[in-house]
Amino acid sequence: MKKLLPLLLFLLIPGFLSAKNYTVIDTTKVSFYYDYTFVKDTTNMTELRHDDMVLQVGSRFARFSHNFQVELDSACYIYRDYTFEERYKYIKDVFTLQGPSKYSFYTLYKDYPRKREYSMDFYINKNNIRISEPMVQGWNIEENQDTTIMGHSCSLATCHYAGRDYRAWYTLDIPISMGPYKFDGLPGLVMRVEDTKKQHVFQLYKIEKRKRKMFYVEHDKEIKANPEDLCGIFRNNIQKRYREITGGKKVQFDDPSLNSRLAIVINSYNNFIERY
C-alpha cells in the first residue's frame, strides 16, 4: 500500500489546486482539534483509521474540515493569482502533512452563507459536490454529569442522525453551541461524540487560540445535491472505480498485483458516517 500513496497523492494534486474562488468570511477566534477515529470497512471492524479534524469558530460563522484542508486553503489563498506550476512550487511543503481520507475530504460551513444552515463541499472523483441542509439536531439531554474530558466536567446527550444513534459529551465550561461535524445545538461545546457501535468517534484533543482567516471556497464547477444524494454518489463512485480497476480498461499498472491491491482498498470504503 505504501507504494500506492505517492501515486494517489500525485493524481489528487490537480484537484487540490484547481480553480477556486476564495472569500474571507470571518476571522477564526479559536480552533478545536478533534481526532476522528472510524471503521472504514465493515468487513474488518478491528482496523481503525484516524483523521485530524479542526473546528474553526469565528465571531459569526464556523468551519469544520481536515487540518490539511485548512493549511492548504490558507496557502492557496496567498498564492491565488499564481499559475498552477508556481502555486505548487510555493506550497508543496503542505503536502508533507497527512491528507484526508475519502471520508474526510469535505469542508463543512456552519451558518454560511445562510443562517441556521450547513453548506458542505465534498470532493469525490474530481467532482465538487455542494450540499445545503438545515442545522437541526434533536438532542435528548441525560441527567448524569460524571465524565471529565480535558479537565472539563461533561454532560451526556443522545440523538439519532442519518441512520445512526449517537452519544455526545458536552461541557458548559465552554459555552459554544457547536461540535465536530454536524453535532451542534447543545448548551456547550461537544468534547466527544460517538455512535453507539463506536464506528465513528470524534474526540477533542487540543484547543488553540490563534487568529487566522476563515475561508469559504467556491469551485468553478459544482454539483448541487442533498445528503441522501451524497450517499448514493459515494456508493456509485466506489462501485465505478472498482469496476475500472478490476476490468482493466482505464487503470492499469505494470505490476498486476497493484491493480488487485488498489481494488481491495477502493472497495473497503463502505462505512460512510451517514447512512440513508
Residue pairs with C-beta under 8 A, 6 or more apart in sequence:
1 261
1 265
3 258
4 258
4 261
4 262
4 265
9 95
9 99
12 99
13 88
13 95
14 84
15 123
15 126
16 72
17 76
17 84
17 87
17 88
18 219
18 220
19 219
19 220
20 76
20 80
20 217
20 218
20 219
20 220
21 217
21 218
21 219
21 220
22 73
22 76
22 77
22 80
22 215
22 216
22 217
23 215
23 216
23 217
23 218
24 77
24 213
24 214
24 215
25 58
25 60
25 61
25 109
25 112
25 214
25 215
25 216
26 58
26 59
26 60
26 61
26 112
26 214
27 58
27 59
27 211
27 212
27 213
27 214
28 56
28 57
28 58
28 63
28 210
28 211
28 212
28 213
28 214
29 57
29 58
29 59
29 209
29 211
30 57
30 207
30 208
30 209
30 210
31 54
31 55
31 56
31 57
31 207
31 208
31 209
31 210
32 54
32 55
32 57
32 180
32 189
32 204
32 206
32 207
32 208
33 52
33 53
33 54
33 55
33 67
33 204
33 205
33 206
33 207
33 208
34 53
34 54
34 55
34 180
34 202
34 203
34 204
34 205
35 50
35 51
35 52
35 53
35 202
35 203
35 205
36 50
36 51
36 52
36 53
36 104
36 180
36 200
36 201
36 202
37 48
37 49
37 50
37 200
37 201
37 203
38 48
38 49
38 51
38 103
38 199
38 200
38 201
38 271
38 273
39 45
39 47
39 48
39 49
39 199
39 200
39 271
40 47
40 49
40 101
40 102
40 103
40 268
40 269
40 270
40 271
41 47
41 268
41 269
41 270
41 271
42 270
42 271
43 268
43 270
44 268
45 199
49 101
49 103
51 66
51 100
51 101
51 103
51 104
52 66
52 67
52 68
52 98
53 64
53 65
53 66
53 67
53 104
53 180
53 181
53 202
54 64
54 65
54 66
54 67
54 70
55 62
55 63
55 64
55 178
55 179
55 180
56 62
56 63
56 64
56 70
56 212
56 214
57 176
57 178
58 214
60 111
60 112
61 109
61 110
61 111
61 112
61 214
62 109
62 110
62 111
62 178
63 107
63 108
63 109
63 110
63 112
63 214
63 215
63 216
64 107
64 108
64 110
64 180
64 181
65 104
65 106
65 107
65 108
66 99
66 100
66 104
66 105
67 97
68 94
68 97
68 98
68 99
68 100
69 100
69 107
71 94
71 97
72 91
72 94
73 215
73 217
74 212
74 213
74 215
75 90
75 91
75 94
76 87
76 91
77 213
77 215
78 90
79 86
79 87
79 90
79 91
80 87
82 90
100 106
102 124
102 269
103 269
103 272
103 273
105 122
105 123
105 124
106 120
106 121
106 122
106 123
107 120
107 121
107 217
108 118
108 119
108 120
108 121
108 181
108 182
109 118
109 119
109 120
109 121
109 216
110 118
110 135
110 178
110 184
111 117
111 135
112 119
112 216
113 119
113 216
114 132
116 134
116 135
117 132
117 133
117 134
117 135
118 131
118 132
118 133
118 134
118 135
118 182
119 130
119 131
119 132
119 216
120 129
120 130
120 131
120 132
120 133
120 230
121 128
121 129
121 130
121 131
121 217
121 219
121 222
122 128
122 129
122 130
122 131
122 230
123 129
124 233
124 234
124 237
125 237
125 240
125 241
127 221
127 223
127 233
128 219
128 221
128 222
128 223
129 222
129 223
129 225
129 229
129 230
129 233
130 222
130 223
130 224
130 225
131 224
131 225
131 226
131 227
131 229
131 230
132 226
133 226
133 227
135 182
135 184
135 185
136 185
137 159
137 161
137 182
137 183
137 184
137 185
138 159
138 160
139 157
139 158
139 159
139 168
139 185
139 186
140 157
140 158
140 159
141 155
141 156
141 157
141 186
142 155
142 156
142 157
142 158
144 155
144 156
145 153
145 154
145 155
145 156
147 153
147 154
147 155
147 156
147 169
148 154
149 169
149 171
149 191
149 192
149 204
150 191
150 204
150 205
150 207
152 171
152 173
152 174
152 191
153 171
153 172
153 173
154 169
154 170
154 171
154 191
154 192
155 169
155 170
155 171
155 172
155 188
156 167
156 168
156 169
157 167
157 168
157 169
157 170
157 186
158 165
158 166
158 167
158 168
159 165
159 166
159 168
160 166
161 182
161 183
162 227
162 273
162 274
162 275
162 276
163 274
163 275
163 276
164 195
164 196
164 197
164 199
164 200
164 273
164 275
165 195
165 196
166 183
166 193
166 194
166 195
166 196
167 193
167 194
167 195
167 196
168 179
168 183
168 186
168 190
168 192
168 193
169 190
169 191
169 192
169 193
170 179
170 186
170 187
170 188
170 189
170 190
170 191
171 188
171 189
171 191
172 187
172 188
173 188
174 188
174 189
175 187
175 188
175 189
176 188
176 189
177 184
177 185
177 186
177 187
177 188
177 189
178 184
178 189
178 190
179 186
179 189
179 190
179 191
179 193
179 202
180 190
180 193
180 202
180 204
181 193
181 202
181 273
183 190
183 193
183 202
184 190
189 204
190 202
190 204
191 203
191 204
192 201
192 202
192 203
192 204
193 201
193 202
194 200
194 201
194 202
195 201
199 271
200 273
225 233
227 274
227 276
228 276
230 274
231 272
231 274
231 275
231 276
232 276
234 272
238 266
238 267
238 269
238 270
241 266
242 263
242 266
242 267
244 250
244 251
245 251
245 259
245 262
245 263
245 266
246 259
246 263
248 259
251 259
251 262
252 259
253 259
253 262
